[in-house]
C-alpha cells in the first residue's frame, strides 16, 4: 500500500479529521487535501451549482495530483454530486453521508437530531436515508450555515466561551426536542466536538461518519494495492499536504495555516 495516493475534498477545513483518521490507520498512504474555499459554503448553493463546482474542482485536482481514490469529505457534495462525479471520472470515489443508520441503532428514545447544511437537510437523499434506516424514529433537522461559517473563519480567534456560545442555538434546539442522539452531518462540526459534548447532557450520543468513510477507503486501498502497480506520476506531495482554492486576505491564510499546524499537516497554498 506504500504508493497509494488519495485526494480528500471538502468546501473548507471540515474534512481534515477524516484525512487524519486515515493516516492514523495507514500512515504509509500519501494524502492531499483540497478545500474548495473559493466556493464556500456549498450548503447554501443550488443542486446544479454544487454539481458544477465540485466537478470543476475535482477535475483540477485530478490533473494536478493524479490520485487513485477521491474521498469526498463533505456531506453536501456527497449528497448532491457524488453520482455525477462517479459518472464523470474513472477513479473510485468514497462519499460522506449523514450517519442516520448509526444513530438509529444507538438511540433509546427514538428521537434523533440531525445537524447539517441547509442543502443536506432539504435534499431527498437525506429523506431517503431517514425512511430507510430511521422510519420508526422522530428526526429533528437543523441547518446551521452560521455555525459552519464560524468554524471556517473564526475558530482560532474565538475563546472557549465564544465557541460554547456558537453551538448553543443548535444545542438548545435539540434539547427542546429531547433527542438522545445527534448526527453531525457536516464535517465542519467535528472541530467543535468537545464543545458539543460539554453542552449536551451526558446521555446524549454524538455521532459522525468518520469510521464508515475511512473503512470504505481502506477497502478500496487494499483492492488497488492488490491489483495495480504503484502510481508515482505527478503526485507532488510527499506525505500529506493541504491546498485551498482561494484566500480572501491575509487573515484567511493565517487561519488556514493554524488549521494545518493543529493537525501537523503542511499548508501548501493555492491550488493552481
Backbone as CSV, one residue per row, in Angstrom:
resi,resn,N_x,N_y,N_z,CA_x,CA_y,CA_z,C_x,C_y,C_z
1,UNK,0.820,-1.217,0.000,0.000,0.000,0.000,0.853,1.266,0.000
2,UNK,2.157,1.118,-0.118,3.069,2.241,0.093,2.824,3.411,-0.836
3,UNK,2.516,3.164,-2.099,2.422,4.247,-3.073,0.991,4.617,-3.452
4,UNK,0.029,4.216,-2.641,-1.351,4.621,-2.877,-1.486,6.111,-2.573
5,UNK,-2.237,6.799,-3.417,-2.384,8.251,-3.306,-3.864,8.614,-3.260
6,UNK,-4.243,9.409,-2.275,-5.651,9.732,-2.061,-5.852,11.236,-2.027
7,UNK,-6.915,11.672,-2.691,-7.338,13.067,-2.652,-8.547,13.198,-1.735
8,UNK,-8.478,14.123,-0.782,-9.612,14.467,0.070,-10.164,15.812,-0.390
9,UNK,-11.486,15.899,-0.491,-12.137,17.126,-0.951,-13.191,17.580,0.044
10,UNK,-13.184,18.880,0.362,-14.237,19.492,1.165,-14.395,20.934,0.705
11,UNK,-15.434,21.589,1.205,-15.626,23.006,0.885,-14.641,23.889,1.632
12,UNK,-14.053,23.353,2.695,-13.106,24.127,3.503,-12.273,23.190,4.350
13,UNK,-12.297,23.399,5.661,-11.434,22.639,6.567,-12.142,21.475,7.247
14,UNK,-13.426,21.281,6.956,-14.196,20.287,7.689,-13.680,18.870,7.576
15,UNK,-13.133,18.499,6.418,-12.729,17.121,6.200,-11.365,16.752,6.738
16,UNK,-10.650,17.692,7.328,-9.306,17.386,7.832,-9.287,16.220,8.823
17,UNK,-10.227,16.131,9.771,-10.202,14.978,10.684,-10.358,13.638,9.971
18,UNK,-11.007,13.639,8.824,-11.149,12.404,8.057,-9.796,11.970,7.498
19,UNK,-9.048,12.902,6.944,-7.720,12.580,6.430,-6.806,12.105,7.554
20,UNK,-6.849,12.783,8.682,-6.001,12.400,9.810,-6.378,11.015,10.311
21,UNK,-7.663,10.713,10.339,-8.118,9.395,10.785,-7.562,8.300,9.881
22,UNK,-7.560,8.533,8.577,-6.998,7.543,7.666,-5.496,7.389,7.882
23,UNK,-4.806,8.500,8.083,-3.351,8.435,8.279,-2.988,7.704,9.568
24,UNK,-3.848,7.793,10.572,-3.603,7.057,11.815,-3.684,5.554,11.588
25,UNK,-4.566,5.151,10.696,-4.740,3.732,10.396,-3.701,3.242,9.397
26,UNK,-3.395,4.076,8.402,-2.481,3.686,7.320,-1.491,4.823,7.055
27,UNK,-0.486,4.986,7.907,0.438,6.126,7.780,1.249,6.137,6.494
28,UNK,1.315,5.004,5.809,2.098,4.944,4.573,1.361,5.537,3.377
29,UNK,0.068,5.791,3.506,-0.723,6.333,2.403,-0.425,7.819,2.234
30,UNK,-0.184,8.231,0.998,0.029,9.658,0.716,-1.313,10.339,0.471
31,UNK,-1.495,11.488,1.089,-2.784,12.182,1.029,-2.594,13.652,0.681
32,UNK,-3.469,14.146,-0.179,-3.530,15.580,-0.442,-4.958,16.028,-0.176
33,UNK,-5.078,17.181,0.442,-6.386,17.711,0.842,-6.633,19.006,0.086
34,UNK,-7.808,19.106,-0.526,-8.193,20.330,-1.225,-9.468,20.874,-0.592
35,UNK,-9.361,22.075,-0.038,-10.524,22.789,0.451,-10.968,23.789,-0.607
36,UNK,-12.171,23.608,-1.125,-12.654,24.485,-2.198,-13.215,25.774,-1.594
37,UNK,-12.318,26.546,-1.018,-12.712,27.754,-0.290,-13.270,28.838,-1.206
38,UNK,-12.949,28.772,-2.492,-13.499,29.753,-3.436,-15.013,29.634,-3.533
39,UNK,-15.531,28.445,-3.266,-16.970,28.204,-3.387,-17.654,27.955,-2.047
40,UNK,-16.938,28.158,-0.952,-17.534,28.012,0.375,-18.577,29.110,0.598
41,UNK,-19.749,28.780,1.169,-20.198,27.460,1.629,-21.028,26.739,0.562
42,UNK,-20.771,25.465,0.369,-21.541,24.676,-0.588,-22.993,24.526,-0.156
43,UNK,-23.229,24.478,1.138,-24.553,24.163,1.656,-25.629,25.178,1.354
44,UNK,-25.232,26.370,0.883,-26.209,27.404,0.531,-26.398,27.532,-0.980
45,UNK,-25.785,26.615,-1.746,-25.881,26.653,-3.201,-27.018,25.754,-3.700
46,UNK,-27.334,25.881,-4.988,-28.332,25.011,-5.611,-27.690,23.690,-6.019
47,UNK,-28.529,22.727,-6.361,-28.037,21.427,-6.801,-27.110,21.562,-7.995
48,UNK,-27.524,22.310,-9.008,-26.711,22.441,-10.216,-25.402,23.164,-9.930
49,UNK,-25.435,24.154,-9.063,-24.201,24.849,-8.689,-23.234,23.901,-7.994
50,UNK,-23.743,23.098,-7.072,-22.885,22.167,-6.340,-22.259,21.159,-7.292
51,UNK,-23.058,20.608,-8.191,-22.526,19.643,-9.162,-21.421,20.264,-10.008
52,UNK,-21.663,21.466,-10.499,-20.692,22.130,-11.368,-19.408,22.451,-10.609
53,UNK,-19.538,23.049,-9.432,-18.360,23.460,-8.666,-17.534,22.262,-8.230
54,UNK,-18.203,21.217,-7.762,-17.482,20.031,-7.310,-16.741,19.367,-8.462
55,UNK,-17.400,19.232,-9.604,-16.768,18.590,-10.759,-15.573,19.398,-11.254
56,UNK,-15.710,20.706,-11.267,-14.618,21.568,-11.712,-13.412,21.441,-10.793
57,UNK,-13.648,21.440,-9.495,-12.548,21.342,-8.537,-11.895,19.972,-8.583
58,UNK,-12.699,18.928,-8.676,-12.150,17.578,-8.769,-11.316,17.422,-10.033
59,UNK,-11.780,17.964,-11.148,-11.028,17.867,-12.401,-9.660,18.535,-12.270
60,UNK,-9.625,19.714,-11.682,-8.347,20.409,-11.471,-7.426,19.592,-10.575
61,UNK,-7.982,19.035,-9.513,-7.162,18.289,-8.560,-6.645,16.983,-9.160
62,UNK,-7.470,16.313,-9.947,-7.027,15.075,-10.578,-5.906,15.355,-11.576
63,UNK,-6.042,16.419,-12.352,-4.987,16.777,-13.301,-3.685,17.106,-12.576
64,UNK,-3.790,17.735,-11.431,-2.600,18.146,-10.685,-1.942,16.977,-9.955
65,UNK,-2.753,16.105,-9.331,-2.192,15.120,-8.404,-2.327,13.667,-8.852
66,UNK,-3.197,13.388,-9.805,-3.380,12.023,-10.300,-3.598,11.007,-9.168
67,UNK,-4.571,11.241,-8.292,-4.808,10.304,-7.190,-5.475,9.026,-7.680
68,UNK,-5.431,8.000,-6.854,-6.086,6.740,-7.199,-7.465,6.596,-6.559
69,UNK,-7.729,7.388,-5.529,-9.026,7.397,-4.847,-9.346,8.837,-4.473
70,UNK,-10.615,9.213,-4.556,-11.065,10.511,-4.054,-12.035,10.274,-2.901
71,UNK,-11.726,10.855,-1.755,-12.640,10.832,-0.615,-13.333,12.189,-0.550
72,UNK,-14.632,12.198,-0.778,-15.406,13.434,-0.680,-15.787,13.605,0.786
73,UNK,-14.978,14.358,1.516,-15.155,14.525,2.962,-16.096,15.687,3.250
74,UNK,-17.240,15.650,2.593,-18.236,16.718,2.694,-19.606,16.104,2.453
75,UNK,-20.492,16.218,3.437,-21.826,15.655,3.288,-22.590,16.295,2.136
76,UNK,-22.508,17.616,2.016,-23.285,18.312,0.992,-22.869,17.897,-0.413
77,UNK,-21.562,17.890,-0.682,-21.092,17.466,-2.003,-21.483,16.015,-2.268
78,UNK,-21.360,15.166,-1.258,-21.693,13.752,-1.432,-23.167,13.558,-1.742
79,UNK,-24.022,14.219,-0.974,-25.463,14.085,-1.167,-25.884,14.615,-2.535
80,UNK,-25.288,15.734,-2.948,-25.719,16.409,-4.176,-25.018,15.915,-5.435
81,UNK,-23.732,15.586,-5.338,-22.938,15.441,-6.562,-22.170,14.138,-6.698
82,UNK,-22.236,13.252,-5.724,-21.415,12.044,-5.791,-21.740,11.204,-7.021
83,UNK,-23.009,11.062,-7.333,-23.406,10.289,-8.513,-22.836,10.908,-9.784
84,UNK,-22.876,12.230,-9.871,-22.331,12.941,-11.028,-20.826,12.751,-11.132
85,UNK,-20.126,12.846,-10.020,-18.672,12.695,-10.014,-18.267,11.288,-10.430
86,UNK,-18.969,10.296,-9.938,-18.641,8.915,-10.297,-18.879,8.650,-11.780
87,UNK,-19.892,9.298,-12.336,-20.181,9.110,-13.758,-19.152,9.812,-14.640
88,UNK,-18.608,10.913,-14.157,-17.715,11.726,-14.982,-16.263,11.265,-14.930
89,UNK,-15.820,10.780,-13.767,-14.410,10.429,-13.597,-14.263,8.926,-13.387
90,UNK,-13.154,8.380,-13.873,-12.994,6.924,-13.897,-12.421,6.353,-12.608
91,UNK,-11.955,7.178,-11.685,-11.381,6.657,-10.452,-12.468,6.494,-9.392
92,UNK,-12.246,5.639,-8.385,-13.276,5.414,-7.363,-13.415,6.590,-6.398
93,UNK,-14.650,6.829,-5.974,-14.972,7.877,-5.009,-15.567,7.255,-3.750
94,UNK,-15.215,7.830,-2.613,-15.848,7.490,-1.342,-16.603,8.721,-0.869
95,UNK,-17.886,8.569,-0.595,-18.691,9.696,-0.154,-18.883,9.720,1.348
96,UNK,-19.320,10.874,1.839,-19.629,11.059,3.259,-21.095,11.457,3.366
97,UNK,-21.894,10.600,3.968,-23.322,10.895,4.095,-23.722,10.838,5.566
98,UNK,-24.824,11.491,5.928,-25.232,11.545,7.336,-25.351,10.156,7.972
99,UNK,-24.840,10.027,9.192,-24.792,8.731,9.887,-26.141,8.389,10.519
100,UNK,-27.177,8.397,9.694,-28.532,8.117,10.162,-28.649,6.671,10.644
101,UNK,-28.069,5.752,9.908,-28.152,4.333,10.269,-27.537,4.091,11.638
102,UNK,-26.376,4.670,11.882,-25.714,4.516,13.178,-26.551,5.132,14.291
103,UNK,-27.077,6.325,14.045,-27.892,7.000,15.054,-29.135,6.182,15.400
104,UNK,-29.763,5.600,14.390,-30.963,4.794,14.621,-30.656,3.555,15.457
105,UNK,-29.444,3.034,15.309,-29.048,1.863,16.090,-28.733,2.224,17.544
106,UNK,-28.354,3.475,17.789,-27.927,3.887,19.127,-29.029,4.532,19.956
107,UNK,-29.981,5.183,19.308,-30.993,5.922,20.062,-31.848,4.994,20.922
108,UNK,-32.158,5.459,22.110,-33.015,4.695,23.018,-34.434,5.251,23.061
109,UNK,-34.562,6.567,22.901,-35.906,7.158,22.953,-36.496,7.446,21.570
110,UNK,-35.766,7.025,20.525,-36.224,7.168,19.139,-36.366,8.634,18.714
111,UNK,-35.545,9.484,19.308,-35.525,10.893,18.921,-34.097,11.261,18.534
112,UNK,-33.919,11.617,17.264,-32.591,11.873,16.697,-32.506,13.314,16.224
113,UNK,-31.390,13.962,16.517,-31.120,15.289,15.982,-30.187,15.196,14.789
114,UNK,-30.469,15.959,13.751,-29.629,15.969,12.546,-29.165,17.395,12.292
115,UNK,-27.871,17.628,12.451,-27.280,18.955,12.266,-26.453,18.938,10.992
116,UNK,-26.762,19.841,10.064,-26.135,19.781,8.741,-26.219,21.140,8.063
117,UNK,-25.868,21.169,6.782,-26.105,22.365,5.972,-27.572,22.402,5.556
118,UNK,-27.994,23.555,5.100,-29.367,23.672,4.612,-29.619,22.687,3.475
119,UNK,-28.661,22.583,2.551,-28.868,21.706,1.402,-29.025,20.254,1.845
120,UNK,-28.141,19.788,2.713,-28.216,18.399,3.165,-29.534,18.112,3.869
121,UNK,-29.983,19.048,4.675,-31.249,18.885,5.394,-32.419,18.730,4.427
122,UNK,-32.413,19.512,3.350,-33.562,19.563,2.446,-33.518,18.528,1.325
123,UNK,-32.355,17.922,1.073,-32.225,17.041,-0.090,-32.981,15.728,0.111
124,UNK,-33.516,15.212,-0.977,-34.294,13.974,-0.917,-33.443,12.776,-0.514
125,UNK,-32.137,12.828,-0.778,-31.256,11.726,-0.381,-31.291,11.541,1.130
126,UNK,-31.266,12.660,1.861,-31.327,12.589,3.318,-32.669,12.031,3.773
127,UNK,-33.732,12.461,3.126,-35.061,11.923,3.438,-35.108,10.421,3.205
128,UNK,-34.488,9.973,2.129,-34.453,8.538,1.829,-33.680,7.768,2.903
129,UNK,-32.564,8.335,3.385,-31.805,7.693,4.461,-32.659,7.537,5.714
130,UNK,-33.392,8.589,6.043,-34.254,8.547,7.226,-35.341,7.498,7.054
131,UNK,-35.970,7.470,5.892,-37.031,6.492,5.637,-36.505,5.062,5.653
132,UNK,-35.278,4.883,5.184,-34.711,3.540,5.102,-34.233,3.020,6.449
133,UNK,-33.584,3.891,7.234,-32.921,3.421,8.452,-33.548,3.913,9.757
134,UNK,-34.373,4.954,9.698,-34.906,5.531,10.935,-36.395,5.834,10.810
135,UNK,-37.100,4.967,10.121,-38.527,5.217,9.898,-39.337,5.161,11.186
136,UNK,-38.805,4.482,12.206,-39.507,4.389,13.483,-39.054,5.462,14.471
137,UNK,-38.266,6.423,13.985,-37.737,7.487,14.842,-38.293,8.847,14.422
138,UNK,-38.279,9.773,15.354,-38.530,11.181,15.032,-37.179,11.849,14.812
139,UNK,-36.999,12.441,13.649,-35.723,13.087,13.320,-35.946,14.591,13.245
140,UNK,-35.228,15.313,14.097,-35.352,16.765,14.181,-34.161,17.380,13.448
141,UNK,-34.445,18.078,12.355,-33.403,18.551,11.443,-33.126,20.039,11.632
142,UNK,-31.839,20.372,11.617,-31.439,21.780,11.734,-30.297,22.069,10.765
143,UNK,-30.507,23.025,9.869,-29.434,23.535,9.026,-28.798,24.732,9.704
144,UNK,-27.474,24.780,9.726,-26.810,25.828,10.515,-25.626,26.420,9.760
145,UNK,-25.929,27.238,8.758,-24.880,27.878,7.961,-24.036,28.824,8.802
146,UNK,-24.652,29.478,9.778,-23.922,30.436,10.609,-22.836,29.742,11.420
147,UNK,-23.139,28.588,11.978,-22.146,27.854,12.757,-21.021,27.342,11.866
148,UNK,-21.348,26.887,10.668,-20.326,26.400,9.740,-19.374,27.531,9.361
149,UNK,-19.910,28.710,9.091,-19.074,29.865,8.760,-18.195,30.258,9.944
150,UNK,-18.737,30.197,11.141,-17.957,30.489,12.350,-16.762,29.546,12.461
151,UNK,-17.000,28.277,12.228,-15.923,27.290,12.323,-14.856,27.551,11.268
152,UNK,-15.277,27.834,10.050,-14.322,28.019,8.951,-13.465,29.259,9.130
153,UNK,-14.050,30.339,9.646,-13.355,31.625,9.618,-12.974,32.197,10.985
154,UNK,-13.547,31.694,12.070,-13.337,32.346,13.365,-12.852,31.432,14.480
155,UNK,-12.651,30.173,14.184,-12.389,29.224,15.264,-11.129,29.548,16.054
156,UNK,-10.083,29.991,15.379,-8.810,30.182,16.076,-8.714,31.512,16.807
157,UNK,-9.582,32.426,16.492,-9.594,33.699,17.217,-10.659,33.706,18.304
158,UNK,-11.502,32.694,18.344,-12.590,32.638,19.321,-12.113,32.035,20.635
159,UNK,-12.634,32.562,21.734,-12.373,31.983,23.048,-13.230,30.731,23.231
160,UNK,-12.921,29.968,24.264,-13.718,28.775,24.529,-15.167,29.153,24.825
161,UNK,-15.352,30.261,25.524,-16.707,30.734,25.829,-17.452,31.106,24.547
162,UNK,-16.743,31.714,23.601,-17.373,32.066,22.324,-17.739,30.819,21.523
163,UNK,-16.931,29.785,21.629,-17.251,28.523,20.954,-18.497,27.879,21.562
164,UNK,-18.585,27.905,22.885,-19.775,27.372,23.541,-21.014,28.169,23.145
165,UNK,-20.851,29.474,23.037,-21.962,30.335,22.620,-22.374,30.025,21.185
166,UNK,-21.395,29.708,20.333,-21.686,29.415,18.922,-22.518,28.144,18.762
167,UNK,-22.262,27.135,19.595,-23.008,25.879,19.459,-24.347,25.922,20.196
168,UNK,-24.547,26.925,21.042,-25.730,26.962,21.909,-27.066,26.923,21.154
169,UNK,-27.248,27.694,20.066,-28.542,27.615,19.367,-28.890,26.203,18.899
170,UNK,-27.903,25.494,18.369,-28.153,24.118,17.927,-28.432,23.210,19.119
171,UNK,-27.644,23.356,20.164,-27.833,22.532,21.360,-29.218,22.768,21.959
172,UNK,-29.607,24.024,22.069,-30.927,24.349,22.628,-32.054,23.771,21.770
173,UNK,-31.878,23.844,20.454,-32.887,23.296,19.535,-33.096,21.802,19.789
174,UNK,-31.995,21.068,19.930,-32.106,19.622,20.121,-32.522,19.255,21.546
175,UNK,-32.119,20.052,22.516,-32.575,19.804,23.890,-34.089,19.946,23.988
176,UNK,-34.620,20.959,23.332,-36.068,21.182,23.341,-36.805,19.993,22.735
177,UNK,-36.182,19.351,21.758,-36.787,18.181,21.106,-36.552,16.890,21.886
178,UNK,-35.748,16.965,22.950,-35.475,15.810,23.817,-34.786,14.671,23.069
179,UNK,-33.890,15.007,22.142,-33.171,13.952,21.421,-32.129,13.314,22.339
180,UNK,-31.827,12.047,22.081,-30.753,11.400,22.841,-29.573,11.027,21.947
181,UNK,-29.690,11.336,20.650,-28.608,11.077,19.699,-28.580,12.214,18.682
182,UNK,-27.381,12.741,18.423,-27.222,13.844,17.475,-26.241,13.425,16.388
183,UNK,-26.653,13.600,15.143,-25.797,13.307,13.993,-25.140,14.601,13.528
184,UNK,-23.817,14.630,13.543,-23.077,15.759,12.975,-22.905,15.473,11.486
185,UNK,-23.791,16.040,10.681,-23.855,15.712,9.256,-23.247,16.794,8.379
186,UNK,-22.320,17.529,8.935,-21.406,18.396,8.183,-20.051,18.198,8.830
187,UNK,-19.040,17.918,8.038,-17.741,17.573,8.614,-17.145,18.703,9.444
188,UNK,-17.526,19.943,9.179,-17.008,21.064,9.967,-17.322,20.928,11.455
189,UNK,-18.461,20.332,11.780,-18.893,20.296,13.174,-17.960,19.481,14.062
190,UNK,-17.178,18.591,13.466,-16.234,17.802,14.260,-15.221,18.679,14.983
191,UNK,-14.944,19.853,14.436,-13.975,20.749,15.066,-14.490,21.323,16.385
192,UNK,-15.794,21.176,16.647,-16.373,21.645,17.907,-16.953,20.487,18.714
193,UNK,-16.423,19.294,18.511,-16.964,18.123,19.190,-16.869,18.254,20.706
194,UNK,-15.787,18.830,21.211,-15.642,18.995,22.662,-16.703,19.930,23.216
195,UNK,-16.971,21.005,22.483,-17.977,21.966,22.923,-19.383,21.361,22.884
196,UNK,-19.650,20.558,21.876,-20.945,19.877,21.824,-21.098,18.917,23.002
197,UNK,-20.064,18.144,23.270,-20.137,17.168,24.360,-20.330,17.856,25.705
198,UNK,-19.669,18.975,25.904,-19.827,19.693,27.162,-21.225,20.288,27.297
199,UNK,-21.813,20.692,26.181,-23.095,21.398,26.215,-24.297,20.467,26.355
200,UNK,-24.173,19.252,25.840,-25.274,18.299,25.952,-25.193,17.533,27.275
201,UNK,-26.320,16.935,27.658,-26.321,16.037,28.808,-25.447,14.823,28.491
202,UNK,-24.953,14.180,29.534,-24.012,13.071,29.359,-24.615,11.894,28.597
203,UNK,-25.935,11.751,28.656,-26.562,10.602,27.997,-26.757,10.803,26.496
204,UNK,-26.521,12.018,26.006,-26.713,12.292,24.581,-25.508,11.795,23.790
205,UNK,-25.773,10.962,22.813,-24.710,10.405,21.978,-24.529,11.272,20.736
206,UNK,-23.279,11.558,20.393,-22.963,12.393,19.233,-22.207,11.529,18.231
207,UNK,-22.736,11.424,17.012,-22.151,10.514,16.032,-21.803,11.256,14.746
208,UNK,-20.862,10.689,14.008,-20.465,11.225,12.706,-20.112,10.055,11.800
209,UNK,-19.593,10.361,10.618,-19.407,9.337,9.584,-17.964,8.891,9.400
210,UNK,-17.056,9.352,10.245,-15.628,9.080,10.008,-15.301,7.599,9.862
211,UNK,-15.749,6.796,10.814,-15.371,5.383,10.795,-15.850,4.688,9.527
212,UNK,-17.090,4.944,9.131,-17.623,4.309,7.932,-16.912,4.750,6.667
213,UNK,-16.610,6.036,6.578,-15.932,6.572,5.392,-14.530,5.992,5.263
214,UNK,-13.790,5.991,6.354,-12.409,5.505,6.289,-12.367,3.993,6.110
215,UNK,-13.327,3.288,6.652,-13.401,1.842,6.430,-13.583,1.546,4.936
216,UNK,-14.448,2.316,4.284,-14.652,2.135,2.845,-13.401,2.516,2.055
217,UNK,-12.738,3.595,2.460,-11.492,3.992,1.797,-10.432,2.903,1.936
218,UNK,-10.331,2.306,3.115,-9.344,1.250,3.332,-9.656,0.019,2.484
219,UNK,-10.926,-0.278,2.299,-11.298,-1.406,1.441,-10.819,-1.169,0.010
220,UNK,-11.016,0.062,-0.490,-10.564,0.392,-1.841,-9.044,0.388,-1.935
221,UNK,-8.392,0.883,-0.901,-6.923,0.888,-0.879,-6.384,-0.531,-1.019
222,UNK,-6.957,-1.456,-0.280,-6.495,-2.847,-0.340,-6.756,-3.447,-1.716
223,UNK,-7.909,-3.135,-2.300,-8.216,-3.633,-3.645,-7.201,-3.122,-4.661
224,UNK,-6.909,-1.831,-4.590,-5.985,-1.229,-5.548,-4.573,-1.760,-5.350
225,UNK,-4.155,-1.889,-4.109,-2.792,-2.357,-3.842,-2.598,-3.799,-4.292
226,UNK,-3.673,-4.556,-4.374,-3.581,-5.951,-4.809,-3.678,-6.120,-6.320
227,UNK,-4.142,-5.074,-7.006,-4.413,-5.236,-8.441,-3.646,-4.283,-9.338
228,UNK,-3.079,-3.206,-8.779,-2.437,-2.204,-9.616,-0.986,-1.985,-9.212
229,UNK,-0.221,-1.492,-10.167,1.126,-1.046,-9.873,1.058,0.311,-9.192
230,UNK,2.122,0.663,-8.500,2.139,1.964,-7.828,2.062,3.084,-8.854
231,UNK,1.579,4.226,-8.392,1.312,5.358,-9.280,2.129,6.550,-8.809
232,UNK,3.260,6.789,-9.431,4.159,7.847,-8.977,4.188,9.054,-9.897
233,UNK,3.309,9.125,-10.865,3.484,10.060,-11.969,3.600,11.523,-11.575
234,UNK,2.514,12.145,-11.073,2.584,13.587,-10.857,2.090,13.993,-9.477
235,UNK,2.057,13.068,-8.546,1.624,13.378,-7.190,2.808,14.000,-6.462
236,UNK,2.767,15.323,-6.248,3.950,16.016,-5.743,3.861,16.350,-4.258
237,UNK,3.068,15.599,-3.502,3.011,15.746,-2.054,3.628,14.500,-1.442
238,UNK,4.697,14.666,-0.684,5.464,13.529,-0.200,4.684,12.667,0.784
239,UNK,3.893,13.295,1.655,3.185,12.545,2.690,1.758,13.059,2.861
240,UNK,1.637,14.316,3.293,0.346,14.988,3.426,0.527,16.447,3.059
241,UNK,-0.541,17.050,2.577,-0.493,18.473,2.278,-1.885,19.017,2.080
242,UNK,-2.052,20.301,2.375,-3.348,20.958,2.260,-3.262,22.108,1.272
243,UNK,-4.190,22.124,0.324,-4.350,23.225,-0.619,-5.743,23.820,-0.447
244,UNK,-5.872,25.094,-0.779,-7.186,25.733,-0.865,-7.307,26.366,-2.243
245,UNK,-8.530,26.686,-2.636,-8.741,27.264,-3.964,-8.845,28.778,-3.940
246,UNK,-8.897,29.369,-2.746,-8.985,30.828,-2.647,-8.543,31.277,-1.266
247,UNK,-7.892,32.433,-1.226,-7.571,33.119,0.025,-8.092,34.538,-0.098
248,UNK,-9.061,34.896,0.724,-9.669,36.225,0.612,-8.706,37.326,1.041
249,UNK,-7.876,37.030,2.036,-6.969,38.031,2.598,-5.923,37.327,3.453
250,UNK,-5.055,38.116,4.091,-4.003,37.536,4.926,-4.577,36.829,6.149
251,UNK,-5.722,37.303,6.623,-6.362,36.640,7.759,-6.761,35.215,7.400
252,UNK,-7.236,35.031,6.179,-7.578,33.684,5.717,-6.357,32.774,5.736
253,UNK,-5.261,33.274,5.188,-4.048,32.455,5.158,-3.590,32.121,6.570
254,UNK,-3.660,33.074,7.471,-3.303,32.840,8.875,-4.183,31.743,9.469
255,UNK,-5.474,31.817,9.179,-6.421,30.834,9.706,-6.107,29.435,9.180
256,UNK,-5.854,29.320,7.875,-5.606,28.000,7.303,-4.254,27.439,7.744
257,UNK,-3.280,28.291,7.926,-2.002,27.813,8.470,-2.183,27.295,9.896
258,UNK,-3.026,27.974,10.665,-3.307,27.500,12.017,-4.007,26.147,12.001
259,UNK,-4.962,26.001,11.085,-5.620,24.705,10.946,-4.586,23.611,10.686
260,UNK,-3.705,23.856,9.761,-2.707,22.850,9.395,-1.737,22.580,10.535
261,UNK,-1.359,23.617,11.252,-0.484,23.422,12.408,-1.159,22.555,13.460
262,UNK,-2.463,22.762,13.643,-3.214,21.973,14.618,-3.139,20.486,14.300
263,UNK,-3.202,20.153,13.023,-3.186,18.753,12.603,-1.796,18.286,12.151
264,UNK,-0.812,19.164,12.286,0.568,18.838,11.902,0.656,18.417,10.431
265,UNK,0.013,19.224,9.583,-0.006,18.982,8.141,0.531,20.224,7.431
266,UNK,1.402,20.083,6.447,1.900,21.259,5.722,0.787,21.983,4.966
267,UNK,0.760,23.300,5.087,-0.136,24.113,4.262,0.625,24.507,3.007
268,UNK,0.124,24.125,1.842,0.857,24.291,0.589,0.279,25.373,-0.311
269,UNK,-0.675,26.150,0.215,-1.138,27.324,-0.504,-2.275,27.058,-1.465
270,UNK,-2.284,27.834,-2.549,-3.384,27.781,-3.514,-3.217,26.641,-4.515
271,UNK,-4.328,26.006,-4.846,-4.341,25.012,-5.915,-4.348,25.748,-7.244
272,UNK,-3.306,25.580,-8.024,-3.191,26.275,-9.307,-3.826,25.464,-10.426
